[in-house]
């Protein structure tokens, strides 16, 4: 079972820094295990279901506490050694890497089911109950899947991923990245460049494109004082809106060539792209196969990036109608324009936030979509966007979500707007982490 704090009488909390012994139940959203101590809910990091552990309390809230494992007295039979050097050293990248991949997928399925029953208000979930694999890497370790990585640079010139819940930089390698992105500044031939960037609020963006070229970009930003809602902040992170003072190409051309379902995009290497090497093609094939489009019908691709899903929509019928793709990220939209302007279907690429576009004056021949695709940022689409889309009455909605709780909340909102969940799929898009990609096919109730 996964759990969320429930309102009720306050239970005395163990003091921060104290050590207690608990038996863990199932996983909670975010990857911690749920335990109880004298009636109080404890979220435990570093544990697996059923384990008998001693933990140290790190945080107390009104209705729950948090702690991390100090000692394991009875381990889960599918616990093994850590496979990620960075996570072993304290990085926040691979918090589930000591669990067998089969157990990880069981826990992810349980989290999604619990959230859909609870936050999503879904009684009967239409799915097989299995988390789908995105590549042929079905071994216990499930490493070397990430084709994009961001590395921090310290004031002393060290490079690495961030420690969990900290700005500390961990120099050990993360096991997620594909071999092309493994290594060090010395091995990449950029050591002098990194030294010159120390102390300048810079980061490195590494990307491996479809043709096996490695790109390394240094981005130097003004100090980020961006203040907004959680949803707006999530959107800005995905679009990388924060002002870049300087962009330097340290390796590769800086323009990633990505190919999906027979079409190619050229976009800045730091622009948004799916992290898992198998994700873009798998999700695009799903859109192509699930889109409910007849000849000439309109389709929308919201939060569409450079238009990969718009391309997939165009393949759903032999004679596609107008397709509009909306995204706030200018470079991605420009890349989509360049791709579709050269040849192909009628795709209108729009640079705008989805909410602003829906409130605007949508051209008449785009106002009646038969199918709408949404792939919102981690915070989800939310009430305003879902209500606005529902007013246009598409008969089919294809909704992705990379945060299971936000996804479940969005599914509930679709239900409140006259749609029913017809199909659910969950993909292991982020192995060795508690994160997953969820997909819902929703039908409009007549």
C-alpha positions in Angstrom: 0.0 0.0 0.0 1.1 3.6 -0.6 -0.1 6.2 1.7 -0.6 9.9 2.2 -0.9 11.8 5.4 -4.5 11.8 6.7 -6.1 14.4 8.9 -6.8 13.2 12.4 -5.6 13.6 16.0 -2.0 14.6 16.3 0.3 11.8 17.4 3.5 12.7 19.3 6.4 12.8 17.0 9.8 11.3 17.7 12.5 14.0 17.9 14.6 15.0 14.9 17.8 13.1 15.1 16.3 10.3 17.2 16.6 6.7 16.0 13.7 4.3 16.0 13.0 0.8 14.6 10.1 0.4 12.2 8.7 -2.1 9.6 8.0 -0.6 6.3 4.8 -1.2 4.3 4.5 -0.2 0.7 5.8 2.7 -1.4 4.5 6.3 -1.4 4.5 8.7 -4.2 8.1 10.1 -4.4 9.7 6.8 -3.6 9.8 6.7 0.2 8.3 3.7 2.0 5.5 4.1 4.5 5.9 3.0 8.1 4.1 3.7 11.3 5.5 4.3 14.8 3.1 4.5 17.7 0.4 5.4 15.3 2.3 8.1 13.4 3.0 8.0 9.7 6.7 7.9 8.9 8.0 8.2 5.3 11.3 6.3 5.1 14.0 6.9 2.4 16.4 4.1 1.6 14.1 1.3 2.4 12.1 -1.3 0.4 8.7 -2.9 1.2 8.5 -5.1 4.2 11.9 -4.3 5.5 12.7 -4.1 9.2 14.9 -1.1 9.6 16.4 1.4 12.1 15.9 5.0 10.9 17.0 8.4 11.9 14.2 11.0 12.0 15.1 14.0 9.7 11.9 16.0 9.7 8.6 16.4 11.6 5.4 17.8 10.2 2.0 18.1 11.7 0.7 14.8 10.5 3.8 12.8 9.6 7.6 12.5 9.9 10.4 11.6 7.6 13.5 9.5 8.3 16.3 7.7 6.5 17.6 4.2 7.0 20.6 3.7 9.3 20.5 -0.1 9.6 18.6 -2.9 7.8 17.7 -5.8 10.1 15.6 -7.8 7.6 16.1 -7.0 3.9 13.7 -7.5 1.0 14.7 -10.6 -1.0 15.1 -8.5 -4.1 17.5 -6.0 -2.6 20.9 -6.0 -4.1 24.0 -3.8 -4.2 23.8 -0.2 -5.5 24.5 0.0 -9.2 25.0 3.8 -9.4 28.3 5.2 -8.2 26.8 8.7 -7.9 23.8 7.5 -5.8 26.1 5.5 -3.6 28.0 8.7 -2.9 24.8 10.6 -2.0 23.5 11.9 -5.3 19.7 12.2 -5.8 19.7 10.5 -9.2 19.1 6.8 -8.6 17.3 6.4 -5.3 15.9 2.9 -6.1 19.0 1.4 -7.7 19.4 -1.2 -5.0 16.1 -2.8 -5.8 15.7 -5.4 -8.6 14.2 -3.8 -11.7 11.2 -6.2 -11.4 10.5 -5.0 -7.9 10.8 -1.3 -9.0 8.1 -1.9 -11.6 5.8 -3.6 -9.1 6.2 -0.6 -6.8 5.6 1.9 -9.6 2.4 0.0 -10.6 1.2 0.1 -7.0 1.9 3.8 -6.7 -0.1 4.6 -9.9 -3.0 2.4 -8.9 -3.2 3.9 -5.4 -3.1 7.5 -6.7 -5.7 6.9 -9.4 -8.0 5.3 -6.9 -7.4 8.2 -4.4 -6.6 11.5 -6.1 -8.0 10.4 -9.5 -11.3 9.0 -8.1 -11.1 6.1 -10.6 -12.8 3.0 -9.4 -12.0 0.6 -12.2 -8.6 1.2 -13.8 -8.5 -0.1 -17.4 -5.0 -1.5 -17.6 -3.1 -4.8 -17.4 -1.3 -3.8 -14.2 2.2 -4.1 -15.8 4.7 -1.3 -16.2 6.0 -1.3 -19.8 9.7 -1.4 -20.7 11.0 1.3 -23.0 14.0 -0.5 -24.4 15.6 -3.9 -24.6 17.5 -3.3 -21.4 15.5 -5.6 -19.2 18.4 -6.7 -16.9 18.3 -6.1 -13.2 20.4 -3.0 -13.4 18.5 -1.1 -16.3 21.4 1.4 -16.7 22.7 3.5 -19.6 19.3 4.8 -20.8 19.6 8.6 -20.4 20.6 10.6 -23.5 20.5 14.0 -21.7 22.2 15.2 -18.6 22.8 18.4 -16.7 26.0 18.8 -14.6 26.7 21.5 -12.1 30.0 23.3 -11.9 31.4 24.3 -8.5 33.3 27.4 -7.6 36.4 25.2 -7.5 35.8 23.8 -11.0 34.5 20.3 -10.0 31.7 18.9 -12.2 29.0 16.5 -11.3 25.3 15.8 -10.4 23.7 17.3 -7.3 23.4 15.5 -4.0 19.9 14.6 -2.8 18.1 17.7 -1.4 21.3 19.7 -1.6 23.5 21.9 -3.8 26.5 19.8 -3.1 28.1 18.4 -6.3 28.9 14.7 -6.5 31.7 13.9 -8.9 31.0 10.2 -9.3 29.3 9.1 -12.5 25.6 8.4 -12.7 24.8 5.0 -14.2 21.8 6.4 -16.0 23.7 8.0 -18.9 24.5 6.3 -22.2 28.2 5.5 -22.7 28.6 8.4 -25.1 27.9 10.8 -22.2 30.1 9.1 -19.6 33.5 10.5 -18.8 35.0 13.7 -17.4 36.0 17.1 -18.8 39.5 15.8 -19.3 38.2 12.9 -21.4 35.9 15.3 -23.4 38.7 17.7 -24.0 37.0 20.6 -22.2 38.9 20.8 -18.9 40.2 24.3 -19.6 36.7 25.5 -20.5 35.3 24.2 -17.2 38.0 25.9 -15.2 37.1 29.2 -16.8 33.4 28.6 -15.9 34.0 28.0 -12.2 32.0 30.4 -10.0 30.0 31.8 -12.9 26.6 30.3 -12.2 27.1 27.9 -15.1 26.1 24.3 -15.9 26.9 21.8 -18.6 24.2 20.2 -20.7 25.2 17.0 -22.4 23.1 15.4 -25.1 23.4 12.4 -27.4 21.4 12.7 -30.6 19.9 10.2 -32.9 23.1 10.0 -35.0 25.5 9.3 -32.2 26.9 12.8 -31.9 27.8 14.1 -28.4 27.0 17.8 -27.7 28.2 19.7 -24.6 26.8 23.1 -24.0 27.8 25.5 -21.2 25.0 27.7 -20.1 25.7 30.7 -17.9 22.6 32.2 -16.3 21.7 35.3 -14.4 20.8 34.6 -10.8 17.4 33.0 -10.9 14.9 35.0 -8.9 11.8 33.7 -10.8 8.8 33.7 -8.5 5.5 32.1 -9.7 3.1 29.3 -9.0 4.4 25.7 -8.9 2.8 25.0 -12.3 4.4 28.1 -13.9 7.8 27.3 -12.4 7.6 23.7 -13.8 6.7 25.1 -17.2 9.6 27.5 -17.1 12.1 24.8 -16.1 10.9 22.6 -19.1 11.1 25.6 -21.5 14.3 26.9 -19.8 12.9 30.4 -19.9 15.3 31.7 -17.3 17.5 34.2 -19.0 20.7 32.8 -20.4 23.6 35.3 -20.2 25.9 33.1 -22.3 25.7 29.9 -24.3 29.0 28.2 -25.4 29.3 25.1 -27.5 32.1 23.1 -26.0 31.7 19.8 -28.0 29.8 18.8 -31.0 27.9 21.2 -33.2 25.4 22.3 -30.5 22.5 21.4 -32.8 21.1 17.9 -32.0 19.7 16.0 -35.0 16.8 13.9 -33.7 14.9 11.4 -35.8 11.4 9.9 -35.0 9.1 8.0 -37.3 10.9 9.0 -40.4 11.1 12.7 -39.7 14.1 14.7 -38.5 14.4 17.7 -36.3 17.4 20.0 -35.8 17.2 21.8 -32.4 19.5 23.3 -29.8 21.1 20.5 -27.8 19.9 22.0 -24.6 16.2 22.2 -25.8 13.7 19.7 -24.3 13.9 16.2 -25.5 12.8 12.9 -23.8 15.4 11.7 -21.4 15.1 8.0 -22.1 16.7 6.8 -25.4 13.6 4.8 -26.3 10.9 7.3 -25.2 10.4 9.6 -28.1 9.7 6.8 -30.6 7.6 4.7 -28.2 5.3 7.6 -27.3 5.1 8.8 -30.9 4.0 5.3 -32.0 1.4 5.3 -29.3 0.0 8.6 -30.4 -0.1 7.4 -34.0 -1.9 4.2 -33.1 -4.4 5.7 -30.6 -5.3 8.9 -32.4 -9.0 8.8 -33.4 -8.9 10.8 -36.6 -10.8 10.5 -39.8 -9.8 12.2 -43.1 -9.4 15.9 -42.8 -10.1 16.2 -39.0 -8.4 18.7 -36.8 -5.9 17.6 -34.0 -4.2 19.5 -31.3 -0.7 18.8 -29.8 -0.5 20.8 -26.5 2.8 21.3 -24.7 4.1 20.0 -28.1 7.8 21.0 -28.0 9.2 20.7 -31.5 6.2 18.8 -32.8 7.1 15.1 -32.5 3.6 14.2 -31.5 2.1 16.5 -34.2 4.0 14.4 -36.7 2.6 11.3 -35.1 -0.9 12.7 -35.4 -0.3 13.3 -39.1 0.5 9.6 -39.5 -2.8 8.5 -37.9 -4.7 8.8 -41.2 -3.7 8.8 -44.9 -5.2 12.3 -45.3 -4.6 14.3 -42.2 -6.4 17.6 -41.5 -5.0 20.7 -39.9 -2.8 20.1 -36.8 -1.8 22.8 -34.3 1.1 22.3 -31.9 1.5 24.7 -29.0 4.5 25.2 -26.7 6.1 28.0 -24.7 9.7 27.2 -25.8 10.7 29.4 -28.7 13.7 27.3 -29.9 11.7 24.1 -30.0 8.8 25.8 -31.9 11.3 27.2 -34.4 12.8 23.8 -34.9 9.3 22.4 -35.6 8.6 25.2 -38.1 11.8 24.4 -39.9 10.9 20.7 -40.1 7.3 21.1 -41.3 8.0 24.0 -43.6 10.3 21.9 -45.8 7.7 19.3 -46.5 4.9 17.4 -44.8 1.4 17.9 -43.4 -0.3 21.1 -42.4 1.1 21.8 -39.0 0.8 25.2 -37.3 3.5 25.7 -34.7 2.5 28.2 -32.1 4.9 29.8 -29.5 2.7 30.4 -26.5 1.8 29.0 -23.1 -1.0 26.6 -23.5 -3.3 28.4 -21.1 -2.8 31.8 -23.0 -3.4 30.2 -26.4 -6.7 28.5 -25.2 -7.9 31.9 -23.9 -7.0 33.6 -27.2 -8.7 33.9 -30.6 -8.3 30.4 -32.0 -8.8 30.4 -35.8 -12.1 28.9 -36.8 -10.7 26.0 -38.8 -8.7 24.9 -35.7 -11.6 25.1 -33.2 -13.1 21.6 -33.4 -10.4 19.1 -32.7 -11.3 15.4 -32.9 -8.2 14.4 -30.9 -6.1 16.4 -28.4 -2.7 15.3 -27.1 -1.4 16.8 -23.9 2.1 16.2 -22.5 2.3 18.8 -19.7 5.2 19.5 -17.4 5.6 17.8 -14.1 2.9 19.9 -12.3 0.3 18.7 -14.7 -2.2 20.5 -17.0 -4.5 21.7 -14.3 -8.1 22.8 -14.0 -8.0 25.8 -16.3 -6.4 24.0 -19.3 -8.5 20.9 -19.0 -11.7 22.8 -18.7 -10.8 25.0 -21.7 -10.0 22.0 -23.8 -13.2 20.2 -22.8 -15.2 23.2 -24.1 -14.0 22.3 -27.6 -15.4 18.8 -27.1 -12.7 16.5 -28.7 -14.0 13.0 -28.7 -10.6 11.6 -27.8 -7.9 12.9 -25.4 -4.4 11.4 -25.2 -2.8 12.6 -21.9 0.7 12.0 -20.7 2.1 12.7 -17.3 5.6 12.3 -15.8 4.4 12.9 -12.2 1.9 10.2 -11.1 0.1 12.5 -8.5 -0.3 15.4 -10.9 -1.5 12.9 -13.6 -4.1 11.4 -11.2 -5.4 14.9 -10.4 -5.7 15.6 -14.1 -7.6 12.4 -14.7 -10.1 13.5 -12.0 -10.5 16.8 -13.7 -11.2 15.1 -17.1 -13.9 13.1 -15.3 -15.5 16.3 -14.0 -15.5 17.6 -17.5 -17.3 14.7 -19.2 -14.5 12.3 -20.1 -14.0 8.7 -19.0 -10.7 6.8 -18.7 -10.7 4.2 -21.5 -7.0 3.0 -21.4 -4.0 3.4 -19.1 -0.4 2.6 -19.8 2.6 3.2 -17.5 6.1 3.2 -18.9 9.4 2.7 -17.0 10.8 5.9 -18.5 13.2 6.5 -15.6 14.6 3.2 -14.4 16.3 3.0 -10.9 14.2 6.0 -9.8 10.6 6.2 -8.4 9.5 8.1 -11.5 7.4 6.8 -14.4 5.6 8.1 -17.5 1.8 7.6 -17.5 -0.5 7.6 -20.5 -4.3 7.9 -20.5 -6.7 7.5 -23.4 -9.9 9.3 -22.5 -13.2 9.3 -24.4 -15.9 12.0 -24.3 -19.1 10.8 -22.7 -22.1 11.4 -25.0 
